[in-house]
C-alpha cells in the first residue's frame, strides 16, 4: 500500500527525523526513522531524496528483518514512482521473499500491494500476471476475513473493509481482463472470466468497475442486452454523485466506459459520460474524439429513421465542434494515435459532404484555448 501522508500532529516530529537523517548526523538513526523520512519525502514529491533515505534504511536493516521488508517495499514504490520498472520489480520480488503470503502488517511492507504491483510489472504477462494477481487476491481475502470475524468493528474498520472488498473486486476483474486478452486462447478462458466477474459483483456489488468489466465480458460473448443491463447498473451507481465522491470511477475508467456504451449503441449515455469528462478535463484528445464520433452516429441514426432534418443536423453540427476540438488538441499535443486522427478527419469529411464546411467562427483554432489561455469557448451540444 502506498505510504500514508503524515498527519499534522506528527509532522514536526517527522521533519525532525528527516533533517537528522538527511544531514547524515553522527548519531545513529534507526531504519524505522529513515523509512518514515523517506515516506515523507516521497509524499512531498522528492523522489531522489526518498530513494537515498530508503537505501540507507536498507543498508542498516538486519537480513530477513521487518525493517528490511519495510525498506524493500518502499524502494519498490519509489522506483515505480520514478518510472524505473525493472528496479521496482527487483525490490518487490525481494520483499515477497520476506512475506510470501502477504500476512505481515502493511505498516512494515506486508500485505497484498507488492503482489498486485508485480502482476502489472510482469514482463511475461499472461499466466505470470495471473499468478501474482491471485497471490494478491488471496492476501486481500485473508484481510477481509480477519475484519469480518471481528465482532465489534469500529467505523474505521468498516470503511477499511469496504475498501478491501473493492480492491479485491478490482483484482478479480484484472484477472478476467488477462483471460480476455493474453490468455484468450486458453480452453477455459471464457468460464474463468465468467467465474471471476461473478465473484467480483458478489464481493463488491456497489463498485461500478465490476459491472463495467461484466459488460465487457458480455460483449465478447455477443450478449448485448446483458451488456447493456450491466452498463446501466454501473452508471446508476455514480452518475448523480459529485466528481469528488470516491464512488465515481477514475477518468480512464470512464473513458473506457464511454467506448463500451458506444459499442452497444448507447450513444446518448456515452455522450453524457463524455460531457462530464470534458467538464473535468478539457485537454483529452480521446474524449473529444469519442464525443464527436458518438454525436455523428446519433445523427446518422436520426437521419435513417426519418427524424426531423434539424434534429440530425444539430447532432452533426455538435459532433463537428467536438471533432474540430479533437483535431486542435491532436496537433497541439503531437498526439501519436494516427488511427484516431485519421478517423476524426474522415468523420469531419462525411459531415462536410452533407452540411458543407464549418463556419469560420465554429472551427478556427484561434477560437480555442491555448496552453496559456484563460478560458474555452463554451461547448454546446
N, C-alpha and C positions, 0 to 999 in steps of 0.2 A: 504494500500500500504506500502511496506517495507520502512523504513526510508532512506532518500537520503544521500549519502555521502556528508559531508560539503565541500563547495568549498574552494579553497586556501585562498581567501580573508578573509573568516570568521574563518579560522582555529585557529588563535591565540586567537581570542575573545572566541571561543568555549572552547579552552583548559583552558582559564582563568576561565570560568564558571564551568568547570569540577573540577578544582582544588579547588575552593571555596566550591563547593557542597560536594565533596568527603572528604574534610578536616573537614566538619562539622562546618564551620565558624559561629561565633555568629551572624553575620549579616544575616537578613532574606533573603532567596533565593526563588524566585518565582517558582511555579510549572512549568512554561514555560521553565525557565532556567534549572531546574532539568531534564525535559523531553529531552531538547536538549543535555544535558550532557549524559543522558542515551543512546540516539541515537548514539552519538559519540562513546561511549564505546562499544555498540553493533556492530557498523561498524568495530571497532578495534578488535573484537573477544573476548572482555572481558564481557562475558555473566553475570557472577555473579555481577560485578560492575554495569552493566547496570540494572540488576534487583533491586539492592539496591537503586539506584537513582530513578528508576521509582516508587518503592514502597513509597519512601519518597515524591515524587511528588503527588502520590495518596492520601497520608495522609494529605497533605497540601491543597488539592483541595476542593472546596465547592461542596456539594452534588448537582448533576444534572448539573454542570457547564461544559463548553467546556474543562476546564483543566482536569476535572475528565475523560471525554471521551478520551482525548488525552493520559492520563496515563494508562487507562484501555486497550486501543487498543495496546499501546506499550508493556504493560505487556503480552498481548496475544501473540504478536510477539516474545518477549523474551523467553517465556516458550515454544513456538513452536520450536524455535532455540535450546533450551536446551533439547528437547525431552520429556518434561512434558506435554503431550497432554491433560490430564484431567484439569490441571491448565489453560492451554491455552484456552480450551473450556469455562471454567468458566469466565475468563476475557472477552472473546469475547461476551459471552451472556450478561454480564453486560453492555458492550459497546453498544450492539444492543438496549438495553432498553433506551439509551440516544440518539439514532439515528436510529429510527425504519425503515426508508426507505432509509437510506444512502444518504440523501440530504445534510448533512453538509459537509463542506470542508475537503478534505483529510489531510490537514495540521494539523487539530485538531482531527484526528482519524475518520473522517466521510468517506463516500464513500462505495464502494461495497466490499472491500477486506475482511472485517470481516465475511460477509455472505459466501463468497467463501471458507474461511478457515473453517467455521463451517460445510459447506457441506462435506468437506473432513475429518473433525474430527468427524463426526456424528457416534455415537455408533450403532444407529439403521440402518443406511444406507437406501437404498430404498427410500421410499416416503419422509422421513425426509431429506435426502440429496437433493432430488429434490426440496423440499420447500426452502431450503437455497440457492441452485443454482438459483432458479427462483427469489428470492429476490435480489441476486447479479446481475442477468441479467437485472432486472427492474432498478436498480440503474445505471448500465452501460448505458442502453438505455437513461435514463434521462440526463446523462453526454454527451452522443453523440448528443442528440437533442439540448442541450444547445450550443454546439460548432457549429453544423450545422446551427443554427439560427443566429450565429454571422456573420454579413455582411462582415467585412473585417478581416479575420483571419490572424494572423501572421504565419511565418514559423513554429514557435514552436507549435502553436495551431494546425497546420496541422499535424505535427508529432504526437502530443498527440491524435488527432482524429483517426489517423491510428492505434495507439497502443490500443486505447479503442475498436475499431472495432475488432481487432484481439483477444483481451481479451473476448469480447462478443462472438465471434465465438467459442473460446475455451470453454467457459462456456456452450454454446448450445451443443457442441459436448460431453461435460462431462455428460450432462443430457441424451443425446442419449445413451451413454455407460451404464448408470444406467438402462435404459429401455431394453438394450440388455442383461443385466446380472441379477441384483437383481429383476427387475420388468418385466422380460421377460414373465411371466405368465399372465400379465395384458392383457385383451382382445384387448385394443387399443395400445398395446406396439409398434407394427410394424408401425402403422400410425403415432404415436408420433415421432418415430425415423425418419421417412420419413420427417415429417414437420420440425423437428429440424435441420437435416443436410441440408435440402434445404435452410432454413433460414440462416444457417451458411455460406454456399457457396455464398449466395447473399450479406451478410454483409461484408465478407472478402474473395473475390474471389482469391486474391493473397496470401492467407495464406495456406501453404502446408498441415497443420494438418487437415483442414476441408475436403480436398479431400481424405485424408487418412481415416478419420472417415466414409466418404461416401462410400469408398471402403469396409470398414469393414461391413457396413450395407448391401451392395450389395452381399457380400459373404454369409452373413447369409440368404439372400433371394435366394441364388444359382443363382444370375445373374452375372456370372463370367466375361462375356465380358464387362459389365458395370463397374465391379470392376477393371478390367484391365485398362479401359479408365481413371477411377478416379485416379488410382495409377500412371499412366503415366503423368497425369496432375500435380499431386503432385510432382513428380520427376522433371519435367521440370521447376518448379518454383525456384529450388535451386541447381540442380546438377552441374551447371557450375560456381557457386559462391564460393568465398574463404571461408574457415572454419569460419573465424571471422565475416562473414556477418550475421546480425541479422535475415535475412530471412531463414537461414539454421536451420532446426529443431534441437532440442537438442538431445543429444546422445541416451537416452532411446526411444525417438520417432522414431529415425531412426532404432534402433534395432527392434522395433515393425513393422516398415515399411518393413524391410527385411523379417520378418516372413510372412507378408501379401503377399509380392511378391512371396515367395516360395509357399504359399497356392494356388495361381492362376497360378502356373507353369511359373513364370517369373524369372527363376533361374539366368540368365545372369545379369539382372538388380539387383537382390538381391546381387550377388557376387560383383558387382561394388559398391553398397552401403556399404557392409561389408569391402571391401578393404579400402575404405575411412575411415571407423570407426577404423580399425586397425592402420592406419597411425596416427590417433589422440590419440588413447589409446590402446596399445597392451597388456593390462592386463585383458581384459574382456573374461572370460571363455565362455560366451554365444556367443559372436561374433565369436570366433574361431570355436566353435561347429557348428554354423549356416553355416559358410563358408565351413567347411568340409562336412556337410550334403548336401549343395547346389551343391558342386562340384561332390559329389557321384551321386546325382540324374542326373546331366548333363551327367556324364559318362554313366550311365545306359541307358539314352535315346539315346545317341550316339551309344552305343553297339546294342540296339534294332533296330535302323534304319540302321544297317549295314554300319556305318561310318568306316573310316579307323581305323585299330586297334590302331595305335599310338595316334589317337585323344582321344578315350575313356580312353586309358591307361594314357595319360597325365593328363586328368581330375582327374582320381582316384589317381594318384601319388600326384598331388597338394592337393587333398582332404585329403590324408593321412598325409601330412605335417601339414595342418590346424588341423586335429583331434589329432595328436600327441601333438601339442602345447596346444590344449584344455586340454588334459589329464595331461600334465605337470603343467599347471596353476591350474587345478582342485585339484591336490594333494597339490601343494604349498599353495593354499589359503584355504584348507579344505572346499571346496565348498560343499554346502548341498543339491543340486538338484540331488538326486540319479537317477532319470529317465534320466536326461541329460547325466550323466556319463555312465549309462548302455547303452544308445543308441549310444554314441560315441564309446564304446568298440565293440558293435555289428557291427557298420559300418566298423570299422577297421578290424574286423574278416572277413567280407564279401570281403573286398578289398584284404586281405591276401590270401583268397582262390583262387583268380584269379591271383594276382601278386606276391604271396609269401610274406615273411616278409620284412619289410623295411630295407634297408641297414643301418648299424650302424651309418654312418655319417649323415643319414637323420633323424633318430628318437631318438637318445640318448638324455637324459635330459641335459647332460653337453654341448650340442650344443646351449642350450637356455640361455637367460639372466636370471641370478638370481637377487634377490632383490637389491643386491649391485653391480651388473654388470654394464658395461658401454654401451653395445650395443647388439642387437639381431642379429643372423644370418639373412641375407636378405631372406624374404619370396617371392618366385616367383610362380605364378600360371602357 
